[in-house]
């Protein structure tokens, strides 16, 4: 008879908070109860824990056992509490001494029926929490060791089975520790190079500008003009993730259970959801909110092919992440925010049949069908797209030409240089690229001369550009100037930015 406690963690968005796993053994009829807002996976863990303790050669108490997951007002989910619950029960029953487990250790892991400790989602978040709260050790399954060891100043310890862990805790001997040597995911070798794309030089230029400033882009053209191939070539020109970006992106994949080999992500993600994807799959959500595609594309690319084929509701849901760089999911139990600072690259046909304005093949759509197709993209969504470019059919002569296009390697050098200029310019500000410039900062970093102001005013009057379109045009012009290593925005930089803003399809 007795009570005990041990520490674990709970994930709230991309943050992890400590959970105190308390166990109490009292007299009465045999009963095993878990309280503290557990989900179905935790409630079912009672049978797993009972079998794991028995099959590890230990004794499960034949009396009343109550486990509390505190704080009790925070919902807990997943099988990660199997290990701490089992240890807490064993401490309360006297099988392990409470003094042999320090108050600065955090335990998480799923238990099999034979007592094997299995990996769980979110080990990286738990290790980050340990560092933030001055806890010195996290104990996880061996398959979670690489992931947790990404965080410095926190010891990552492992055990293969519950029996092995209990034996070492009884003897107060050292657990197996994993050194801080996070593996890096190798660069994909099957990237499409820009030199592989025939023609479309004006589109490549627009993609270079978009990649340099992290601007949203829409490509419009007939089927087979190379829109998808161009989009898939973008990862080959993007600079690698900075460590802070890499850590944040890896956290999202960790909590989503997508770190198959527990690598630290170093390359920018490229997400390509199908046009039948639901709003929840794209934005995130669910009863227990999970990151969607916009968060999985954080610090990378979200490519939406057949953009107009997505449902109107799904497209409109992009408004907040495109504007705020985050997604806020509200539920009765609370509000969770996931980061979503991605570069949107969308591609679509000019009409339902795809051949509107095509010089070789006539369009089969009626005027009403064309208008209905275009109305799938609302004004507010088009306002949030910085660069719109027409992608025409590639002529036969260009397809068969032996002329070698510029390689991704050379384009990447210019983009990397432009991003370094931005990092240096904004080093004292909480932004990294030009697309994050606020209205207040535009006056400081995007000053125009008198002739540029005249041209911009004429464009706004003629094309009836909104205030948002005005600010986004200045951001694109700032990026074009950075690619030219120009300190100031010149009239030719602004003219090119306006051409991308005023494109009609």
Steps between C-alpha positions, in 0.01 A plus 500: 500500500637840409520779246758625253554736209711522188526757220395476137382759247195607300501672162302818446553614144876517449567537870536235765402542865597279797248245622526356850398133492379413850410150621323397817454145627235454767301216652184380332383281217743474206442794270723701267382857429667777299372856544614842374320535164655197323398413143400153378862395437592576862188331637584187299855510635382336823507156341833566327660618824362210702631244247836678459565501876400133536706385197803692628513275807350766728183503706201718423321603824187293570317786663361843413737696271426862407715697257461875457646698209548855627412771417154349487352773279736425210398229254752221452522280194699214354683195637802702618385471864529119514856507632461776763173348626662157537801646682278708728303188599818304565633780720175515697506123549858509629661323205714812432616760745375853438845633589652310206305718254602864496243775480677633191429194281220470245375162374296421191444186298243245391510150650436179315334207675840338561648819647688636198532881497378636166550844342235772519431828323640827632825389667670813366235723662548322834878548483452869417273535803769343720751760384260790552406387852853407611428125509811298430381162366240352265451122484359370172494193278820432301324594175427846644858560611627672182203736500524596868877541488465792258453718810825587672547517879247220558612139554311257278481159670349182361393152604378216281253350746317584820687219675838647400399849613364381836813295563726800444282730709501247787878481493525877449734430208552722198256473210620473143546856373492612139765754403397827338568405139182575309493340158428719204263393230692472173413733216261330255686389189202507265436875502400654169760749379395823333726411209271203432207732427485610137399859432284697748787736587259770618337249738838396636577864569173538690573184700844635588347820636234306691762271657729790591231686695271210596217647292178321407464418131231388257580338163223494237535304179364219282557131579852382423664842510733395783336656806537190720857437387597858575344480847680175576829663403466772768661292782820489293543879526400552864771552764524244780320557828668698776531302825212683671279446194609137481418437866153658471418309181622174651271556800199515268598173334574346839155574643343381173686167516673560164862465615535144374875490558515780761725726296546870565345660194745724317327539163191712460182292483302471177135407555271414211144427621247359254215727396251268669658568842260621764527833681607318818777314316627825351465738795511256793252424773301207629370421847861491613647774275779380273715696252371516144684533169552875548695427821687203353614744229632743765828659383451332164267467201128423482427405138132493411459359150160539330441789739150578377394136550530531877169580666421867550494448878845340499651783296341768716642333812845597374435865582622494860818292449597707194457825693602411856754221431323283758181298544280541806268209574233570761328223694280497808798382706727779380683660209809358332726682255724328246760692292445512123761728346502337157537612140184423306555388142170439321438380146178496301356496150355824357159331461328165548627347176837670545541662158374854541721737294698201368623581145500135389180359644162674537327528834184289535358687799206739487546853640288400800717198572815712476363755747383228737843336491682827571264591783629201697786730599367793697647848501638468857690183401644654182593805708721278717690362201803718423596370157264383225660369181364352179667175392439457125541188292867419425575518128646196326824677410571569868412144600755358255761771545848400620543830679579438868300704749647648815545241775333502838843527661561845353148621579534373857815708547314819413206408724729413791680834460168688491379322814825582678444866415153475655628324811762770549245777446247355744744358757352718776142423399288183542485442123727326251361560149336785313155341500487552879539877480228684689335822385704697751828358366416561134560874541849428634620227264295558182546869425419615146622799298259748343486332157426160656220650708340644184508161325363322805214750531404451134503121542281516811249726323493299177482152652313603816755336728411461865708615795619140548603480133693825542700369796566163337622671183753694705618179666559332163681810373721486812589138418582584137730775626668253737563258212671789323692586820345847488456691824204695366196400297546641150236567238579181302461289816159650566392459137581130506312453828196677354506274196461197724223668700301623199505179299155393383392148401 
